[in-house]
Amino acid sequence: MMNVLIVEDDPMVSAINQQYLKKIIPSAQLSLTKTDNGAHALSILKQQPVDLVLLDVYMPKLSGSEVLTELMRLEIHPQVIMLTAANDTDHVKAAIDYGVLDYLIKPFTFDRFEQSVTKFLQIHQSLKNTGPLAQKDLDQLFTTPSAQSSQLPQTLPKGLSRLSLERVLTAIQPLQAPFSVQDAAQAAKLSRISTKKYLDYLIDTHQLSSSIKYLAVGRPLTVYKFAN
């Protein structure tokens, strides 16, 4: 379950953020909390674990920058994506000093929002493993999305999203082969139907191969592995 806190004092913007988020993370895998001020956000963060905070700057009682300062003082470190109209140096510096994951200036597009949340999901998935990370795993964490995507084609078939393709690719790389659609969907936190579209594309482009696994009970299962 992904625990996300939206901190936004404009009800319309808060609703849009929620709508965008639910287009990326399935509702069954999302635990969402919302508040309209920084003071209440801090209270929530002290009481319950939060994986990701979508944080505005200009809010009553306590600004987003003040929230970041308090989080550092309290040594509470959820991943934070700033979603704000504040583009002055002081607020940006406060965000950098905290180590925010991304900083989006309002109004932002869904594609830009999806890029930020996808980056968070990639990091969250990679750090779930307690063992040592290989250099390629670290490269995925610390390389900018634009550099990661440079090896992907500029155009995709209709109905496929470049960001979602990156998300599926990142999710399936650590999986033990052969893996199923269900395995890939759980790793990418996408629906089975959406995930299969991207697996089919990766087969069509010879990046994956598939085979049939016969089970003792039930239908045969299609499984996948990276092509040699």
C-alpha positions in Angstrom: 0.0 0.0 0.0 1.3 3.4 -1.0 0.7 6.1 1.7 0.4 9.6 0.0 -0.4 12.9 1.7 -1.7 15.9 -0.4 -1.1 19.2 1.3 -3.0 21.9 -0.7 -5.3 24.7 0.5 -7.1 25.1 -2.9 -9.9 22.5 -3.0 -10.0 22.4 -6.8 -6.2 21.9 -7.1 -6.3 19.3 -4.4 -9.0 17.4 -6.3 -7.0 17.6 -9.5 -3.9 16.3 -7.7 -6.0 13.4 -6.4 -7.4 12.7 -9.8 -4.0 12.7 -11.4 -2.6 10.4 -8.7 -5.4 7.8 -9.1 -4.6 7.7 -12.9 -1.1 6.5 -12.0 -1.5 4.4 -8.8 -4.5 2.0 -8.7 -7.0 2.8 -6.0 -6.6 -0.6 -4.4 -2.9 0.2 -3.8 -3.3 3.8 -2.6 -3.9 5.1 0.8 -4.6 8.8 0.4 -4.8 11.6 3.0 -5.5 15.3 2.3 -5.1 18.4 4.4 -5.4 22.1 3.6 -2.6 23.5 5.8 1.0 22.8 6.8 0.4 22.6 10.6 -2.1 19.7 10.1 0.3 18.1 7.6 3.0 18.0 10.3 0.6 16.5 12.8 -0.3 13.8 10.3 3.4 13.1 9.5 4.2 12.7 13.2 1.5 10.2 13.7 1.5 7.9 10.7 4.0 6.7 8.1 3.8 8.6 4.7 5.7 7.5 1.6 5.1 10.6 -0.5 4.0 14.2 0.2 2.6 16.4 -2.5 3.3 19.8 -1.0 2.2 23.3 -1.8 4.2 26.3 -0.5 1.6 29.1 0.1 -0.7 27.9 2.8 -2.3 29.2 6.0 -0.7 28.5 9.4 2.5 27.0 8.1 4.0 27.3 4.6 5.4 24.4 2.7 9.0 25.6 3.2 8.4 25.8 7.0 7.0 22.2 6.8 10.2 21.1 5.2 12.3 22.8 7.9 10.3 21.1 10.6 10.6 17.7 8.9 14.4 18.0 8.9 14.4 19.1 12.6 12.2 16.2 13.5 14.2 13.8 11.3 11.1 12.7 9.4 12.0 12.2 5.8 9.2 11.2 3.4 9.7 11.8 -0.3 8.3 15.2 -1.2 7.2 16.6 -4.5 6.5 20.4 -4.5 3.4 21.5 -6.4 3.3 25.2 -6.2 3.2 28.7 -7.8 6.3 29.7 -5.7 9.2 30.1 -8.2 11.5 32.5 -6.2 15.0 31.5 -5.2 14.4 31.3 -1.5 11.6 28.8 -1.7 13.4 26.7 -4.3 16.6 26.7 -2.1 14.6 25.5 0.9 13.3 22.6 -1.3 16.8 21.7 -2.5 18.2 21.9 1.0 15.5 19.4 2.2 16.2 17.2 -0.9 12.8 17.2 -2.5 12.3 14.7 -5.3 10.9 17.2 -7.7 9.5 20.8 -8.0 6.6 21.5 -10.3 5.4 25.0 -11.0 1.6 25.5 -11.3 -0.1 25.1 -13.6 1.6 21.8 -14.6 0.5 19.1 -17.1 -0.5 15.6 -16.2 2.5 14.3 -18.2 4.9 16.3 -16.0 3.0 15.2 -12.9 3.2 11.6 -14.0 7.0 11.9 -14.7 7.5 13.0 -11.0 5.3 10.3 -9.5 6.9 7.6 -11.8 10.3 8.7 -10.5 9.1 8.3 -7.0 7.7 4.8 -7.7 10.9 3.7 -9.3 12.9 4.8 -6.2 10.4 3.3 -3.8 10.5 -0.1 -5.7 14.3 -0.1 -5.9 14.8 0.6 -2.2 12.4 -2.1 -1.1 15.2 -4.6 -1.5 17.5 -4.7 1.5 20.5 -6.2 -0.3 23.3 -4.3 -2.0 22.4 -2.4 -5.2 24.3 -2.9 -8.4 25.6 0.2 -10.4 22.8 -0.2 -12.9 20.3 0.1 -10.1 22.0 3.2 -8.8 22.1 4.7 -12.3 18.3 4.3 -12.5 17.9 6.1 -9.2 20.3 9.0 -9.9 19.9 9.5 -13.6 17.4 12.1 -14.8 14.3 10.7 -16.5 15.2 12.4 -19.8 18.6 10.6 -19.9 17.0 7.3 -19.0 14.4 7.6 -21.7 16.9 8.6 -24.4 17.3 5.0 -25.5 13.5 4.6 -26.0 11.9 5.4 -29.4 10.6 8.9 -29.8 7.2 7.7 -31.0 5.1 4.8 -29.7 2.0 3.1 -31.0 -1.3 4.8 -30.3 -2.5 4.2 -26.7 1.0 3.7 -25.2 2.6 6.3 -22.9 6.4 6.8 -22.9 6.4 7.4 -19.2 4.4 4.3 -18.5 6.7 2.2 -20.7 9.7 3.5 -18.7 7.8 2.6 -15.5 7.1 -1.0 -16.6 10.7 -1.4 -17.8 12.1 -0.2 -14.5 9.7 -2.4 -12.6 10.4 -5.6 -14.4 14.2 -5.3 -14.5 14.7 -6.6 -10.9 12.1 -9.4 -11.3 13.3 -13.0 -11.3 12.7 -14.5 -14.8 10.4 -15.9 -15.9 7.8 -13.5 -14.6 4.0 -13.3 -15.2 1.8 -10.3 -16.1 0.6 -10.3 -12.5 4.2 -10.1 -11.3 4.9 -7.2 -13.6 1.7 -5.4 -12.8 2.3 -5.6 -9.0 5.9 -4.3 -9.5 4.8 -1.4 -11.7 1.6 -0.7 -9.7 -0.4 -0.7 -12.8 -3.5 -2.7 -13.9 -2.9 -6.1 -15.5 -4.5 -4.9 -18.7 -2.3 -1.8 -19.0 0.8 -3.8 -18.0 0.1 -6.5 -20.7 0.0 -3.8 -23.4 3.5 -2.8 -22.6 4.8 -6.3 -22.3 3.3 -7.1 -25.7 5.1 -4.0 -27.1 8.4 -5.1 -25.6 7.9 -8.5 -27.2 7.1 -6.9 -30.6 10.3 -4.9 -30.3 12.3 -8.0 -29.3 13.2 -6.8 -25.9 11.3 -9.6 -24.2 10.5 -13.1 -25.1 7.5 -15.2 -23.8 6.8 -18.8 -23.3 3.9 -20.9 -21.9 4.2 -22.4 -18.4 1.9 -25.3 -17.7 0.5 -25.5 -14.2 -0.7 -28.5 -12.3 -4.1 -26.9 -11.9 -5.8 -24.3 -14.0 -4.9 -22.6 -17.4 -1.4 -22.4 -18.7 0.4 -19.2 -17.9 2.3 -16.9 -20.2 5.6 -15.9 -18.7 8.3 -13.4 -19.8 12.0 -12.9 -19.7 14.4 -10.4 -21.3 15.6 -11.4 -24.7 19.3 -12.4 -25.0 
